[in-house]
Amino acid sequence: ILLEAAPVQSGKVDWLVLGVGLNVFSCPQEKAISATSLTHLGLKEPDLPLILEKYLENLDRWCLTLVKDGFDSLRRAWLGRARQGQITARTAHETVTGQFVGLDDLGRLIIKRADGSKLEISAADVFFS
């Protein structure tokens, strides 16, 4: 997921561009990346228009949830489905390994390092061990 936004003075977002990729027919084969595709999961004949329709319906539902109920509702739902455990986050400046703790009120990833310190990360490539 890639996000690009333009915050305004009030701290709200003036616009947001969302970039996502969905592995339908294939996926990266790198050992460091845990990925799959819909066909690898058993979908025999992917119907791309239907997949796009369902994806957009769900995106719209979650956008409405965000507007109606606020970020905390969205964050709690996401955390209820999130994979737990050891992660590595690779930012533009460093690579951090630690325990996934959650998301803070701003949506930043929280990692607990081996020394017990916690780090909030706004953007990174994240890998599960």
C-alpha positions in Angstrom: 0.0 0.0 0.0 1.4 3.4 -1.0 -0.1 6.6 0.3 0.6 10.2 -0.7 -1.2 13.1 0.9 -1.3 16.8 1.3 -2.0 17.9 4.9 -3.4 21.4 5.4 -2.9 23.8 8.3 -5.7 22.2 10.4 -3.9 18.9 10.4 -6.5 17.3 8.2 -5.8 15.9 4.8 -6.6 18.0 1.7 -6.2 15.1 -0.7 -5.0 11.5 -0.6 -3.8 9.2 -3.3 -4.0 5.5 -2.5 -1.9 3.0 -4.5 -2.4 -0.7 -4.0 -1.5 -3.9 -5.7 -3.5 -7.2 -5.7 -1.7 -10.4 -6.7 -4.3 -12.1 -8.8 -2.3 -14.5 -11.1 1.2 -14.4 -9.6 3.3 -13.1 -6.7 6.9 -12.3 -5.8 8.9 -15.4 -5.3 11.6 -13.8 -3.0 12.1 -15.8 0.2 12.2 -12.6 2.2 8.7 -11.6 1.1 5.7 -13.5 2.4 3.3 -13.2 -0.6 0.6 -15.2 -2.4 -1.9 -14.7 -5.1 -5.6 -15.5 -5.6 -4.8 -18.3 -8.0 -2.2 -19.8 -5.6 -5.0 -19.7 -2.9 -7.2 -21.8 -5.2 -9.2 -19.3 -7.3 -9.4 -21.2 -10.6 -10.7 -18.6 -13.0 -10.3 -15.0 -11.6 -12.9 -12.7 -12.8 -11.0 -9.4 -12.9 -14.0 -7.0 -13.2 -15.7 -8.8 -10.3 -12.6 -8.7 -8.2 -12.2 -5.0 -8.8 -15.9 -4.4 -8.1 -15.7 -6.2 -4.7 -12.4 -4.5 -3.8 -14.0 -1.0 -4.5 -17.1 -1.9 -2.6 -15.1 -2.8 0.5 -12.8 0.2 0.1 -15.9 2.4 0.0 -17.3 0.7 3.1 -14.1 1.3 5.0 -13.9 4.9 3.8 -17.4 5.5 5.0 -16.6 3.9 8.4 -13.6 6.2 8.7 -15.7 9.3 8.0 -18.7 8.2 10.1 -16.9 6.6 13.1 -13.4 8.1 13.0 -9.9 6.6 12.7 -10.0 4.7 16.1 -12.8 2.5 14.8 -10.8 1.7 11.6 -7.6 1.1 13.6 -9.3 -1.3 16.0 -10.8 -3.3 13.2 -7.4 -3.5 11.4 -5.6 -4.5 14.6 -8.2 -7.3 15.1 -7.1 -8.8 11.8 -3.4 -7.9 11.9 -0.7 -10.5 11.9 1.3 -10.5 15.2 4.9 -11.4 15.9 8.4 -10.4 15.0 8.8 -7.9 12.2 11.5 -6.0 10.3 10.7 -2.5 9.1 12.9 -1.1 6.4 12.7 2.7 6.2 14.6 5.1 4.0 17.1 5.6 6.8 17.3 2.4 8.9 16.2 -1.2 9.3 14.5 -2.0 12.6 13.6 -5.4 13.9 11.3 -6.0 16.8 7.9 -7.1 18.1 4.8 -5.7 16.4 3.0 -3.8 19.1 0.2 -2.1 17.2 -0.7 1.3 15.6 -0.7 4.6 17.4 -3.5 7.2 17.2 -1.9 8.6 14.0 -1.7 5.2 12.3 2.1 4.8 12.8 3.4 1.3 13.2 4.7 0.7 16.8 7.7 -1.7 17.1 9.2 -2.8 20.5 12.9 -3.4 20.1 14.8 -6.1 22.0 16.0 -3.4 24.5 12.4 -2.6 25.4 12.3 0.8 23.7 9.4 1.5 21.3 9.6 3.2 18.0 6.8 4.7 15.9 7.3 4.4 12.1 5.2 6.3 9.6 6.5 4.6 6.4 8.5 1.4 5.8 8.6 -1.9 3.9 7.5 -4.4 6.6 8.5 -8.0 6.6 7.3 -10.7 9.1 9.9 -13.2 10.4 
